[in-house]
Structure formats: C-alpha cells, structure tokens
Amino acid sequence: DGKDPLEIEVRYGAFSALARGHSRHASNVFSGSRNGRQMVCFDYRYKTGSGKNQCTHCLSGALIGTIYLFPHLLIRPENFLDKVAEFVGMDDIDFESAEFSRKFFVKAEDRKFAFDLFHARAMEYMLAQPTPYTLEFLGEVMLITNDRSWDSAGFAAAVAHVEGLLDLMPEYLRRELKEC
C-alpha cells in the first residue's frame, strides 16, 4: 500500500537483519493482512565496507504482526563462525534434537520460551522446510528473511513458513504470552 520505506529502518531497526551495515534502505514496501495477521513485506538494501571494499547486500523480508508479546528470540541457519564461537565458549541454545541443534543457531533472552516454542513437532517442521529462513521474534512482531531477494512466490512461501510455525505453538504457551 505504499508505506514509507523509512518507517522500516526507524520502526523496525532493532531487528538484527535490519541493523547491519550502513546506507540502509527499504523499497517495494507493501502491507496488508493474511489470515488475520498484519504484515509488511519489503526489499532491503544495505552496504558494508567503504571505498573499493564496499559491498551492497540485498534481501527481502516480511514483518508479521501477532497478538502476542514475544521475548526476543533469533533462529537462523548455523554457519561456520557459529561453530568457531561455540569452540571458544560462546554457545547458542542446544536442543534435544542433535540435528536441529547442528542446523540452527538459536539465541533467546528467555531460554524457556525457546524450548517451549521449539518442541519436537516444531523442530521437525523446521527441519523439513526446503528453504532455511532466519526468524526473529521481538515483541508483537516477527521478521522472516533469508538474505535473498524474493519474488511474489518467495514472499508467499516465507509467510506460509511463519504461519506453519505459529500454528504449532502449544496452547499453554499462547496463554502464557501476554496478548497485545
């Protein structure tokens, strides 16, 4: 609906994917609702480095509103640097599923919330997805991205991924989280 691209940087700049680098800019911003959830979809660009070493990074993302106030949680595909950090004692959360813990890096301000959200069925769901995404929960909003640019089918797949995970949220957890 033509939302102001600056609103993305200002309002949602606390999300780690939107706080990287410099010269940040959102474009192709559109908003609406799906299955009763408000969402803002956008393309995003930022730069790292300077001069000859400057690099422009592009990604797409979707901010999805919920009726809950989530504690801050980040889940993303694990990478080589995470394994190095683990070696020196800077570890993420390990889950019962060794495969899940190997594949995903999870940091949460509330470890109990992370374990409640990623129960056995939710871990199976995440492992079964063909595209690995980065999800960040922060207050009443979630951000999904995977550091790639999406077409309309890519946006639909990302939003469906979030909806599938939220549908697996246990009822007791829904009750525990404060409603907005």
C-alpha positions in Angstrom: 0.0 0.0 0.0 3.0 2.3 -0.4 4.2 2.5 3.2 7.0 4.9 3.8 10.3 2.9 3.3 11.9 5.0 6.0 9.4 3.5 8.5 11.1 0.1 8.1 14.5 1.5 9.2 13.1 3.6 12.0 10.3 1.5 13.4 12.0 -2.0 13.0 15.7 -1.1 13.2 16.1 -3.3 16.3 15.8 -6.4 14.3 19.3 -7.7 13.6 18.9 -8.2 9.9 17.8 -4.5 9.6 20.6 -3.2 11.7 23.5 -4.4 9.6 25.9 -2.1 7.7 25.2 1.4 6.6 23.2 3.2 3.9 20.2 1.1 4.7 17.1 1.4 2.6 13.8 -0.4 2.2 12.0 -0.4 -1.1 8.9 -2.0 -2.7 7.2 -1.8 0.7 3.7 -3.2 0.8 1.4 -4.1 3.7 -1.8 -6.0 4.2 -3.2 -8.8 6.2 -3.4 -12.6 5.7 -5.3 -14.9 8.0 -5.9 -12.1 10.4 -2.2 -11.2 10.7 -0.9 -7.8 9.7 2.2 -7.8 7.7 4.7 -5.6 5.9 6.7 -7.0 3.1 9.7 -5.3 1.6 13.0 -5.4 -0.2 16.0 -4.2 1.8 19.5 -3.0 0.8 22.5 -2.1 3.0 26.2 -1.6 2.4 29.2 -2.9 4.2 32.8 -1.6 4.0 33.9 1.5 2.2 35.7 2.7 -0.9 36.9 -0.1 -3.1 35.9 -2.6 -0.4 32.3 -1.5 -0.3 29.7 -4.2 -0.9 25.9 -3.8 -1.4 23.7 -6.5 0.1 20.1 -7.1 -0.9 17.4 -9.2 0.8 13.7 -9.4 1.1 11.8 -9.7 4.4 8.3 -9.9 5.9 7.4 -8.4 9.2 4.4 -10.3 10.6 2.3 -9.0 13.5 0.9 -11.3 16.1 -1.4 -10.9 19.1 1.4 -11.9 21.5 4.3 -10.2 23.1 7.3 -12.5 22.4 10.6 -12.3 24.3 13.4 -11.6 21.9 14.5 -14.8 20.0 16.6 -15.3 16.9 16.8 -18.5 15.0 18.9 -18.8 11.8 20.8 -21.5 9.9 24.0 -22.2 11.8 27.2 -21.3 10.0 31.0 -21.9 10.3 31.5 -18.8 12.5 28.9 -20.2 15.0 30.9 -23.4 15.3 34.1 -21.4 16.0 32.3 -19.3 18.6 31.0 -22.5 20.2 34.5 -23.8 20.4 35.6 -20.7 22.5 32.5 -20.9 24.8 30.1 -18.5 23.1 27.3 -21.1 22.6 23.7 -20.9 21.4 20.9 -23.0 22.8 21.2 -26.7 22.3 18.0 -28.8 21.9 17.2 -32.5 22.4 17.4 -32.9 18.6 21.1 -33.0 17.7 20.1 -32.5 14.1 18.1 -29.4 14.9 21.0 -28.0 17.1 23.5 -28.7 14.3 21.4 -27.0 11.7 20.1 -24.0 13.6 21.6 -21.2 15.7 19.1 -20.2 18.4 19.6 -17.2 20.8 16.9 -16.2 23.2 16.6 -13.8 26.1 14.2 -16.4 27.6 15.5 -19.9 27.2 12.3 -21.4 28.5 10.4 -19.6 25.7 12.8 -21.1 23.1 12.3 -24.6 24.5 8.5 -24.2 24.6 8.4 -22.8 21.1 10.7 -25.4 19.6 9.1 -28.6 20.9 9.6 -31.9 19.0 6.9 -31.2 16.3 8.1 -27.6 15.7 11.7 -28.8 15.4 10.6 -31.5 12.9 8.7 -28.8 11.0 11.7 -26.5 10.8 14.0 -29.4 9.7 11.5 -30.4 6.9 11.4 -27.0 5.3 13.1 -26.8 1.9 14.3 -23.2 2.5 16.2 -22.3 5.6 15.0 -18.9 7.0 16.1 -16.5 9.7 13.3 -15.8 12.1 13.5 -13.1 14.7 10.8 -12.6 17.3 10.7 -9.2 19.0 7.6 -8.0 20.9 4.5 -8.4 18.9 6.3 -8.7 15.6 8.3 -11.4 13.8 10.8 -10.8 11.0 11.5 -13.5 8.4 14.3 -13.3 5.8 17.0 -15.5 4.3 19.3 -12.9 2.9 17.9 -13.3 -0.6 15.6 -11.3 -2.8 12.1 -12.8 -3.3 9.5 -12.7 -6.0 5.8 -12.9 -5.1 6.0 -16.7 -4.7 9.0 -16.2 -2.3 7.1 -13.8 -0.1 4.1 -16.2 0.0 6.4 -19.2 0.9 8.1 -17.2 3.7 4.8 -16.1 5.2 3.4 -19.6 5.0 6.5 -20.8 6.8 5.8 -18.4 9.7 2.2 -19.4 9.8 3.0 -23.0 10.0 5.3 -22.5 12.9 2.8 -20.3 14.7 0.1 -22.9 14.2 2.3 -25.4 16.1 2.6 -23.1 19.1 1.3 -25.0 22.2 -1.9 -23.7 23.7 -0.3 -23.3 27.1 2.4 -21.0 25.5 -0.3 -18.9 23.8 -1.9 -18.4 27.2 1.4 -17.6 28.9 2.4 -14.9 26.4 0.8 -11.6 27.1 -1.7 -10.5 24.5 -1.2 -7.1 22.9 
